[in-house]
Amino acid sequence: MIDLLDKFDPIAGERQAYLDAGGRDPVGVVMTKVLSPTRAVIAGRETILMGTYNYMGMTFDPDVIAAGEAALRDFGSGTTGSRSLNGTYTGHRACEDALKEFYGTKHAMVFSTGYQANLGVVSTLAGRGDYVILDADSHASIYDGCAMGNADIVRFRHNSVEDLAKRLGRLPPEAGKLVILEGVYSMLGDIAPLKEMVAVAKAAGAMVLVDEAHAMGFFGEHGRGVTEAAGVEADVDFIIGTFSKSVGTVGGFCVSNHPKFEVLRLVCRPYVFTASLPPAVVASAATSIRKLMHGGDKRARLWEATRAMHAGLIARGFTLGTRTAESAILAVIMPDQATTLAMWQALLERGVYVNFARPPATPTGVYLLRCSLCAEHTADEIATILQAFDDAATAVGVDLRAAA
């Protein structure tokens, strides 16, 4: 008998060798207690969280917690059904209403996760004979949506307007085309040139979907994302987002003004055949979304913390994924996997948690420590994190700053 897991032996062996050498497993770090949006207890030590995507710090907002508690009491712990059957409560509709108000759209559709939102919408929109044109660095959920829909995939170079135009120009003019972009790319933290790319896509007769998972809450005057900041909301057909970042809970969504949008509730398999979100989750999400409409002060604090962290790392000689602070994601570039893991563990031992990232999650040959800022990070916490980076670099014994 062929063991179907044998193909993963090299990965498992690599991980075991690292653990046998005394390394701490970077996958599945256990937080035994969460104290605030920026602090938790890990391995018995209070740790500053610098890798949680809790951009707006909404996880401990009193109103958000109260809404979830009330829904838990009034509606129970779960729906035990899909949205198409018994899984739509008043809270699900209220959450979709909050999204429509936040984005100023006519339609909103809530999924159980952000991954499922991309999987469902992409696979349903583009099928056999259609073309999906996407950035080479697109998220795995986007690629999986393309595969599930069986559309022809056309990749263009990351953030290249010229390559997007060239690829579109080679496609049959009569074919269905969906251009997929992301407002903020989650590995390097860079933003897409949406104004130029959307114009190119529309000129080629393509529909446009933008994933704003890492931009919702703090880009644009009202926090609607890079599409708002770039002034292209009217030209974007679909916006995908998640509740697991700025909203502070879990779930995904798609908003749109397309007049035929509601048919997706009948034909989108990851929506139709998945249990709906628990009442407490959608109640918390709706409350958070409505508060984010008026989150100007939080947005300002987030940008202040982000710029301070970016400038501090650059001043210390570290190499970052972007020259300036383009988003609340800061990618600290490492030379190789061993150094990345050593730095990650050294930081954790000094009370700072960041994300370890390697291919295929990152571009080929790129290893990095991914930091995510929160609006609740204080100046003292930023200073502590920067000192930890200095101390960790010394402890690792490699001059990580030589290449800066």
TILO-99709 format. One record per residue (C-alpha): x, y, z; residue number from 1; residue in three letters. Coordinates in steps of 0.1 Angstrom, whole numbers, plus 5000, padded with zeros to 4 digits. Last residue first. Layout:
TILO-99709
+------+------+------+-----+-----+
|   c1 |   c2 |   c3 |   n | res |
+------+------+------+-----+-----+
|    X |    Y |    Z | NUM | ALA |
...
+------+------+------+-----+-----+
***
This chain:
TILO-99709
+------+------+------+-----+-----+
|   c1 |   c2 |   c3 |   n | res |
+------+------+------+-----+-----+
| 5212 | 5472 | 5049 | 404 | ALA |
| 5233 | 5441 | 5041 | 403 | ALA |
| 5254 | 5443 | 5073 | 402 | ALA |
| 5223 | 5446 | 5095 | 401 | ARG |
| 5219 | 5409 | 5101 | 400 | LEU |
| 5253 | 5407 | 5117 | 399 | ASP |
| 5250 | 5371 | 5129 | 398 | VAL |
| 5256 | 5360 | 5164 | 397 | GLY |
| 5220 | 5350 | 5172 | 396 | VAL |
| 5223 | 5368 | 5205 | 395 | ALA |
| 5234 | 5401 | 5190 | 394 | THR |
| 5205 | 5400 | 5165 | 393 | ALA |
| 5181 | 5391 | 5194 | 392 | ALA |
| 5193 | 5421 | 5215 | 391 | ASP |
| 5187 | 5446 | 5187 | 390 | ASP |
| 5154 | 5432 | 5178 | 389 | PHE |
| 5144 | 5432 | 5215 | 388 | ALA |
| 5154 | 5468 | 5218 | 387 | GLN |
| 5130 | 5476 | 5189 | 386 | LEU |
| 5102 | 5456 | 5206 | 385 | ILE |
| 5107 | 5475 | 5239 | 384 | THR |
| 5106 | 5509 | 5222 | 383 | ALA |
| 5074 | 5499 | 5203 | 382 | ILE |
| 5059 | 5488 | 5236 | 381 | GLU |
| 5068 | 5521 | 5253 | 380 | ASP |
| 5053 | 5541 | 5224 | 379 | ALA |
| 5021 | 5521 | 5230 | 378 | THR |
| 5006 | 5495 | 5207 | 377 | HIS |
| 4968 | 5499 | 5208 | 376 | GLU |
| 4964 | 5508 | 5171 | 375 | ALA |
| 4980 | 5474 | 5163 | 374 | CYS |
| 5011 | 5467 | 5142 | 373 | LEU |
| 5018 | 5435 | 5124 | 372 | SER |
| 5054 | 5422 | 5122 | 371 | CYS |
| 5065 | 5396 | 5097 | 370 | ARG |
| 5099 | 5380 | 5102 | 369 | LEU |
| 5112 | 5371 | 5068 | 368 | LEU |
| 5126 | 5345 | 5044 | 367 | TYR |
| 5124 | 5351 | 5006 | 366 | VAL |
| 5138 | 5325 | 4982 | 365 | GLY |
| 5107 | 5322 | 4962 | 364 | THR |
| 5080 | 5348 | 4973 | 363 | PRO |
| 5065 | 5341 | 5007 | 362 | THR |
| 5039 | 5316 | 5017 | 361 | ALA |
| 5058 | 5290 | 4996 | 360 | PRO |
| 5083 | 5299 | 5009 | 359 | PRO |
| 5091 | 5312 | 5044 | 358 | ARG |
| 5074 | 5332 | 5072 | 357 | ALA |
| 5080 | 5334 | 5109 | 356 | PHE |
| 5055 | 5357 | 5126 | 355 | ASN |
| 5063 | 5380 | 5155 | 354 | VAL |
| 5060 | 5375 | 5193 | 353 | TYR |
| 5081 | 5396 | 5216 | 352 | VAL |
| 5090 | 5386 | 5252 | 351 | GLY |
| 5127 | 5382 | 5250 | 350 | ARG |
| 5126 | 5345 | 5245 | 349 | GLU |
| 5101 | 5351 | 5217 | 348 | LEU |
| 5126 | 5375 | 5200 | 347 | LEU |
| 5154 | 5349 | 5202 | 346 | ALA |
| 5130 | 5322 | 5188 | 345 | GLN |
| 5122 | 5343 | 5158 | 344 | TRP |
| 5158 | 5354 | 5153 | 343 | MET |
| 5169 | 5317 | 5153 | 342 | ALA |
| 5141 | 5307 | 5130 | 341 | LEU |
| 5150 | 5335 | 5105 | 340 | THR |
| 5187 | 5327 | 5107 | 339 | THR |
| 5181 | 5291 | 5099 | 338 | ALA |
| 5157 | 5300 | 5070 | 337 | GLN |
| 5180 | 5323 | 5052 | 336 | ASP |
| 5191 | 5359 | 5048 | 335 | PRO |
| 5163 | 5376 | 5067 | 334 | MET |
| 5140 | 5404 | 5056 | 333 | ILE |
| 5120 | 5422 | 5083 | 332 | VAL |
| 5084 | 5425 | 5068 | 331 | ALA |
| 5064 | 5453 | 5083 | 330 | LEU |
| 5026 | 5450 | 5080 | 329 | ILE |
| 5007 | 5481 | 5092 | 328 | ALA |
| 5008 | 5494 | 5056 | 327 | SER |
| 5031 | 5514 | 5033 | 326 | GLU |
| 5057 | 5523 | 5059 | 325 | ALA |
| 5085 | 5533 | 5036 | 324 | THR |
| 5112 | 5515 | 5017 | 323 | ARG |
| 5092 | 5483 | 5018 | 322 | THR |
| 5102 | 5447 | 5026 | 321 | GLY |
| 5125 | 5457 | 5054 | 320 | LEU |
| 5162 | 5454 | 5058 | 319 | THR |
| 5174 | 5460 | 5094 | 318 | PHE |
| 5200 | 5487 | 5099 | 317 | GLY |
| 5190 | 5500 | 5134 | 316 | ARG |
| 5176 | 5532 | 5118 | 315 | ALA |
| 5155 | 5510 | 5094 | 314 | ILE |
| 5140 | 5491 | 5124 | 313 | LEU |
| 5132 | 5524 | 5142 | 312 | GLY |
| 5118 | 5541 | 5112 | 311 | ALA |
| 5094 | 5511 | 5105 | 310 | HIS |
| 5084 | 5509 | 5142 | 309 | MET |
| 5077 | 5547 | 5144 | 308 | ALA |
| 5058 | 5547 | 5111 | 307 | ARG |
| 5036 | 5518 | 5122 | 306 | THR |
| 5029 | 5533 | 5156 | 305 | ALA |
| 5018 | 5566 | 5141 | 304 | GLU |
| 4998 | 5549 | 5114 | 303 | TRP |
| 4979 | 5529 | 5140 | 302 | LEU |
| 4973 | 5559 | 5162 | 301 | ARG |
| 4958 | 5578 | 5133 | 300 | ALA |
| 4935 | 5549 | 5123 | 299 | ARG |
| 4924 | 5546 | 5159 | 298 | LYS |
| 4915 | 5583 | 5160 | 297 | ASP |
| 4896 | 5580 | 5127 | 296 | GLY |
| 4876 | 5550 | 5139 | 295 | GLY |
| 4841 | 5563 | 5133 | 294 | HIS |
| 4830 | 5537 | 5107 | 293 | MET |
| 4851 | 5513 | 5127 | 292 | LEU |
| 4825 | 5514 | 5154 | 291 | LYS |
| 4798 | 5501 | 5130 | 290 | ARG |
| 4821 | 5473 | 5119 | 289 | ILE |
| 4829 | 5463 | 5155 | 288 | SER |
| 4792 | 5461 | 5164 | 287 | THR |
| 4784 | 5440 | 5133 | 286 | ALA |
| 4814 | 5417 | 5140 | 285 | ALA |
| 4804 | 5411 | 5177 | 284 | SER |
| 4768 | 5402 | 5167 | 283 | ALA |
| 4781 | 5380 | 5138 | 282 | VAL |
| 4804 | 5361 | 5162 | 281 | VAL |
| 4778 | 5357 | 5191 | 280 | ALA |
| 4752 | 5343 | 5166 | 279 | PRO |
| 4776 | 5315 | 5155 | 278 | PRO |
| 4788 | 5318 | 5118 | 277 | LEU |
| 4769 | 5297 | 5093 | 276 | SER |
| 4775 | 5260 | 5086 | 275 | ALA |
| 4789 | 5255 | 5051 | 274 | THR |
| 4771 | 5240 | 5020 | 273 | PHE |
| 4755 | 5271 | 5005 | 272 | VAL |
| 4783 | 5296 | 5011 | 271 | TYR |
| 4812 | 5274 | 5000 | 270 | PRO |
| 4790 | 5263 | 4971 | 269 | ARG |
| 4781 | 5297 | 4956 | 268 | CYS |
| 4750 | 5290 | 4934 | 267 | VAL |
| 4719 | 5302 | 4954 | 266 | LEU |
| 4734 | 5329 | 4976 | 265 | ARG |
| 4754 | 5341 | 4945 | 264 | LEU |
| 4721 | 5350 | 4929 | 263 | VAL |
| 4721 | 5380 | 4952 | 262 | GLU |
| 4748 | 5398 | 4931 | 261 | PHE |
| 4727 | 5403 | 4899 | 260 | LYS |
| 4725 | 5441 | 4902 | 259 | PRO |
| 4763 | 5444 | 4909 | 258 | HIS |
| 4768 | 5469 | 4937 | 257 | ASN |
| 4791 | 5447 | 4957 | 256 | SER |
| 4802 | 5435 | 4990 | 255 | VAL |
| 4819 | 5401 | 4998 | 254 | CYS |
| 4824 | 5388 | 5033 | 253 | PHE |
| 4845 | 5367 | 5057 | 252 | GLY |
| 4843 | 5354 | 5092 | 251 | GLY |
| 4862 | 5356 | 5125 | 250 | VAL |
| 4866 | 5382 | 5152 | 249 | THR |
| 4886 | 5414 | 5155 | 248 | GLY |
| 4871 | 5436 | 5128 | 247 | VAL |
| 4906 | 5448 | 5118 | 246 | SER |
| 4919 | 5413 | 5110 | 245 | LYS |
| 4897 | 5382 | 5114 | 244 | SER |
| 4865 | 5398 | 5101 | 243 | PHE |
| 4876 | 5393 | 5065 | 242 | THR |
| 4872 | 5411 | 5032 | 241 | GLY |
| 4863 | 5407 | 4995 | 240 | ILE |
| 4854 | 5436 | 4974 | 239 | ILE |
| 4835 | 5431 | 4941 | 238 | PHE |
| 4829 | 5452 | 4910 | 237 | ASP |
| 4856 | 5478 | 4914 | 236 | VAL |
| 4850 | 5509 | 4892 | 235 | ASP |
| 4830 | 5530 | 4917 | 234 | ALA |
| 4854 | 5523 | 4945 | 233 | GLU |
| 4884 | 5536 | 4925 | 232 | VAL |
| 4894 | 5566 | 4945 | 231 | GLY |
| 4928 | 5552 | 4955 | 230 | ALA |
| 4922 | 5557 | 4992 | 229 | ALA |
| 4887 | 5541 | 4988 | 228 | GLU |
| 4900 | 5511 | 4969 | 227 | THR |
| 4929 | 5509 | 4994 | 226 | VAL |
| 4905 | 5502 | 5022 | 225 | GLY |
| 4871 | 5512 | 5036 | 224 | ARG |
| 4886 | 5530 | 5065 | 223 | GLY |
| 4864 | 5561 | 5062 | 222 | HIS |
| 4890 | 5585 | 5049 | 221 | GLU |
| 4909 | 5557 | 5032 | 220 | GLY |
| 4931 | 5529 | 5046 | 219 | PHE |
| 4926 | 5520 | 5083 | 218 | PHE |
| 4897 | 5497 | 5089 | 217 | GLY |
| 4899 | 5474 | 5059 | 216 | MET |
| 4934 | 5472 | 5044 | 215 | ALA |
| 4946 | 5437 | 5053 | 214 | HIS |
| 4915 | 5418 | 5041 | 213 | ALA |
| 4909 | 5442 | 5012 | 212 | GLU |
| 4907 | 5416 | 4984 | 211 | ASP |
| 4898 | 5434 | 4952 | 210 | VAL |
| 4877 | 5419 | 4924 | 209 | LEU |
| 4876 | 5436 | 4890 | 208 | VAL |
| 4855 | 5427 | 4859 | 207 | MET |
| 4874 | 5428 | 4826 | 206 | ALA |
| 4866 | 5447 | 4795 | 205 | GLY |
| 4902 | 5455 | 4786 | 204 | ALA |
| 4898 | 5492 | 4794 | 203 | ALA |
| 4883 | 5481 | 4828 | 202 | LYS |
| 4914 | 5461 | 4837 | 201 | ALA |
| 4938 | 5489 | 4827 | 200 | VAL |
| 4919 | 5515 | 4848 | 199 | ALA |
| 4918 | 5491 | 4877 | 198 | VAL |
| 4955 | 5486 | 4875 | 197 | MET |
| 4963 | 5523 | 4874 | 196 | GLU |
| 4942 | 5533 | 4904 | 195 | LYS |
| 4950 | 5501 | 4923 | 194 | LEU |
| 4988 | 5506 | 4925 | 193 | PRO |
| 4988 | 5476 | 4950 | 192 | ALA |
| 5001 | 5481 | 4985 | 191 | ILE |
| 5032 | 5466 | 5001 | 190 | ASP |
| 5031 | 5447 | 5034 | 189 | GLY |
| 5058 | 5422 | 5024 | 188 | LEU |
| 5038 | 5391 | 5032 | 187 | MET |
| 5002 | 5403 | 5035 | 186 | SER |
| 4998 | 5421 | 5002 | 185 | TYR |
| 4977 | 5452 | 5008 | 184 | VAL |
| 4948 | 5462 | 4984 | 183 | GLY |
| 4948 | 5428 | 4967 | 182 | GLU |
| 4940 | 5423 | 4931 | 181 | LEU |
| 4919 | 5399 | 4911 | 180 | ILE |
| 4911 | 5406 | 4874 | 179 | VAL |
| 4881 | 5386 | 4861 | 178 | LEU |
| 4877 | 5380 | 4824 | 177 | LYS |
| 4849 | 5364 | 4804 | 176 | GLY |
| 4861 | 5359 | 4768 | 175 | ALA |
| 4850 | 5380 | 4739 | 174 | GLU |
| 4882 | 5400 | 4737 | 173 | PRO |
| 4903 | 5368 | 4735 | 172 | PRO |
| 4933 | 5373 | 4758 | 171 | LEU |
| 4967 | 5386 | 4747 | 170 | ARG |
| 4960 | 5422 | 4757 | 169 | GLY |
| 4951 | 5412 | 4792 | 168 | LEU |
| 4986 | 5398 | 4797 | 167 | ARG |
| 5003 | 5429 | 4783 | 166 | LYS |
| 4981 | 5453 | 4805 | 165 | ALA |
| 4989 | 5432 | 4836 | 164 | LEU |
| 5026 | 5432 | 4827 | 163 | ASP |
| 5026 | 5470 | 4824 | 162 | GLU |
| 5008 | 5476 | 4857 | 161 | VAL |
| 5033 | 5454 | 4875 | 160 | SER |
| 5023 | 5449 | 4912 | 159 | ASN |
| 5037 | 5414 | 4913 | 158 | HIS |
| 5043 | 5401 | 4878 | 157 | ARG |
| 5012 | 5388 | 4860 | 156 | PHE |
| 4995 | 5355 | 4863 | 155 | ARG |
| 4969 | 5341 | 4839 | 154 | VAL |
| 4947 | 5313 | 4852 | 153 | ILE |
| 4922 | 5296 | 4830 | 152 | ASP |
| 4890 | 5289 | 4850 | 151 | ALA |
| 4884 | 5256 | 4867 | 150 | ASN |
| 4863 | 5272 | 4894 | 149 | GLY |
| 4879 | 5251 | 4922 | 148 | MET |
| 4914 | 5259 | 4909 | 147 | ALA |
| 4907 | 5296 | 4907 | 146 | CYS |
| 4892 | 5296 | 4942 | 145 | GLY |
| 4924 | 5278 | 4954 | 144 | ASP |
| 4946 | 5305 | 4939 | 143 | TYR |
| 4925 | 5332 | 4957 | 142 | ILE |
| 4926 | 5313 | 4990 | 141 | SER |
| 4964 | 5309 | 4986 | 140 | ALA |
| 4969 | 5347 | 4986 | 139 | HIS |
| 4981 | 5364 | 4954 | 138 | SER |
| 5018 | 5370 | 4948 | 137 | ASP |
| 5016 | 5363 | 4911 | 136 | ALA |
| 4990 | 5390 | 4907 | 135 | ASP |
| 4959 | 5376 | 4891 | 134 | LEU |
| 4941 | 5374 | 4858 | 133 | ILE |
| 4913 | 5349 | 4860 | 132 | VAL |
| 4901 | 5338 | 4825 | 131 | TYR |
| 4868 | 5322 | 4816 | 130 | ASP |
| 4863 | 5291 | 4794 | 129 | GLY |
| 4856 | 5269 | 4824 | 128 | ARG |
| 4846 | 5289 | 4854 | 127 | GLY |
| 4850 | 5324 | 4869 | 126 | ALA |
| 4823 | 5339 | 4891 | 125 | LEU |
| 4816 | 5309 | 4913 | 124 | THR |
| 4852 | 5299 | 4919 | 123 | SER |
| 4862 | 5334 | 4928 | 122 | VAL |
| 4832 | 5341 | 4950 | 121 | VAL |
| 4834 | 5308 | 4970 | 120 | GLY |
| 4871 | 5304 | 4975 | 119 | LEU |
| 4876 | 5341 | 4982 | 118 | ASN |
| 4848 | 5342 | 5008 | 117 | ALA |
| 4858 | 5308 | 5021 | 116 | GLN |
| 4892 | 5321 | 5030 | 115 | TYR |
| 4877 | 5351 | 5047 | 114 | GLY |
| 4858 | 5327 | 5069 | 113 | THR |
| 4821 | 5317 | 5076 | 112 | SER |
| 4808 | 5338 | 5048 | 111 | PHE |
| 4788 | 5370 | 5049 | 110 | VAL |
| 4772 | 5385 | 5018 | 109 | MET |
| 4767 | 5422 | 5012 | 108 | ALA |
| 4747 | 5441 | 4986 | 107 | HIS |
| 4737 | 5477 | 4978 | 106 | LYS |
| 4771 | 5492 | 4987 | 105 | THR |
| 4781 | 5522 | 5008 | 104 | GLY |
| 4811 | 5503 | 5023 | 103 | TYR |
| 4802 | 5507 | 5059 | 102 | PHE |
| 4765 | 5508 | 5054 | 101 | GLU |
| 4765 | 5477 | 5033 | 100 | LYS |
| 4788 | 5460 | 5059 |  99 | LEU |
| 4765 | 5470 | 5088 |  98 | ALA |
| 4735 | 5456 | 5068 |  97 | ASP |
| 4754 | 5423 | 5063 |  96 | GLU |
| 4760 | 5421 | 5101 |  95 | CYS |
| 4723 | 5429 | 5108 |  94 | ALA |
| 4713 | 5401 | 5084 |  93 | ARG |
| 4735 | 5376 | 5101 |  92 | HIS |
| 4723 | 5389 | 5135 |  91 | GLY |
| 4686 | 5384 | 5126 |  90 | THR |
| 4694 | 5347 | 5122 |  89 | TYR |
| 4703 | 5328 | 5090 |  88 | THR |
| 4715 | 5293 | 5096 |  87 | GLY |
| 4682 | 5273 | 5092 |  86 | ASN |
| 4687 | 5264 | 5055 |  85 | LEU |
| 4706 | 5285 | 5029 |  84 | SER |
| 4728 | 5302 | 5056 |  83 | ARG |
| 4740 | 5267 | 5066 |  82 | SER |
| 4729 | 5249 | 5098 |  81 | GLY |
| 4738 | 5241 | 5134 |  80 | THR |
| 4732 | 5278 | 5143 |  79 | THR |
| 4756 | 5280 | 5172 |  78 | GLY |
| 4761 | 5289 | 5209 |  77 | SER |
| 4727 | 5301 | 5218 |  76 | GLY |
| 4704 | 5328 | 5204 |  75 | PHE |
| 4696 | 5351 | 5234 |  74 | ASP |
| 4725 | 5343 | 5258 |  73 | ARG |
| 4752 | 5341 | 5231 |  72 | LEU |
| 4738 | 5371 | 5214 |  71 | ALA |
| 4740 | 5392 | 5246 |  70 | ALA |
| 4776 | 5380 | 5252 |  69 | GLU |
| 4787 | 5389 | 5217 |  68 | GLY |
| 4772 | 5423 | 5218 |  67 | ALA |
| 4789 | 5429 | 5252 |  66 | ALA |
| 4823 | 5419 | 5238 |  65 | ILE |
| 4820 | 5443 | 5209 |  64 | VAL |
| 4808 | 5471 | 5232 |  63 | ASP |
| 4837 | 5465 | 5256 |  62 | PRO |
| 4864 | 5465 | 5229 |  61 | ASP |
| 4887 | 5436 | 5238 |  60 | PHE |
| 4891 | 5421 | 5203 |  59 | THR |
| 4889 | 5455 | 5186 |  58 | MET |
| 4926 | 5464 | 5185 |  57 | GLY |
| 4925 | 5482 | 5152 |  56 | MET |
| 4951 | 5461 | 5135 |  55 | TYR |
| 4946 | 5428 | 5153 |  54 | ASN |
| 4967 | 5412 | 5125 |  53 | TYR |
| 4983 | 5390 | 5152 |  52 | THR |
| 5021 | 5394 | 5147 |  51 | GLY |
| 5035 | 5419 | 5171 |  50 | MET |
| 5021 | 5406 | 5203 |  49 | LEU |
| 5041 | 5417 | 5234 |  48 | ILE |
| 5047 | 5387 | 5257 |  47 | THR |
| 5039 | 5380 | 5293 |  46 | GLU |
| 5058 | 5348 | 5301 |  45 | ARG |
| 5046 | 5313 | 5311 |  44 | GLY |
| 5052 | 5297 | 5277 |  43 | ALA |
| 5032 | 5325 | 5261 |  42 | ILE |
| 5010 | 5349 | 5281 |  41 | VAL |
| 4994 | 5376 | 5259 |  40 | ALA |
| 4998 | 5413 | 5251 |  39 | ARG |
| 4988 | 5437 | 5223 |  38 | THR |
| 4951 | 5433 | 5220 |  37 | PRO |
| 4948 | 5427 | 5257 |  36 | SER |
| 4956 | 5400 | 5283 |  35 | LEU |
| 4953 | 5369 | 5263 |  34 | VAL |
| 4961 | 5338 | 5284 |  33 | LYS |
| 4976 | 5304 | 5276 |  32 | THR |
| 4987 | 5316 | 5242 |  31 | MET |
| 5000 | 5285 | 5225 |  30 | VAL |
| 5024 | 5288 | 5195 |  29 | VAL |
| 5009 | 5267 | 5167 |  28 | GLY |
| 5037 | 5266 | 5142 |  27 | VAL |
| 5070 | 5283 | 5152 |  26 | PRO |
| 5081 | 5251 | 5171 |  25 | ASP |
| 5109 | 5260 | 5195 |  24 | ARG |
| 5143 | 5248 | 5185 |  23 | GLY |
| 5163 | 5225 | 5206 |  22 | GLY |
| 5182 | 5206 | 5179 |  21 | ALA |
| 5156 | 5179 | 5180 |  20 | ASP |
| 5130 | 5205 | 5172 |  19 | LEU |
| 5149 | 5216 | 5141 |  18 | TYR |
| 5155 | 5180 | 5130 |  17 | ALA |
| 5118 | 5173 | 5135 |  16 | GLN |
| 5107 | 5202 | 5113 |  15 | ARG |
| 5131 | 5192 | 5084 |  14 | GLU |
| 5119 | 5156 | 5087 |  13 | GLY |
| 5082 | 5166 | 5085 |  12 | ALA |
| 5089 | 5187 | 5054 |  11 | ILE |
| 5109 | 5159 | 5037 |  10 | PRO |
| 5083 | 5133 | 5047 |   9 | ASP |
| 5054 | 5151 | 5031 |   8 | PHE |
| 5052 | 5128 | 5001 |   7 | LYS |
| 5049 | 5099 | 5024 |   6 | ASP |
| 5014 | 5110 | 5035 |   5 | LEU |
| 4996 | 5091 | 5008 |   4 | LEU |
| 5011 | 5058 | 5022 |   3 | ASP |
| 5012 | 5035 | 4992 |   2 | ILE |
| 5000 | 5000 | 5000 |   1 | MET |
+------+------+------+-----+-----+
***
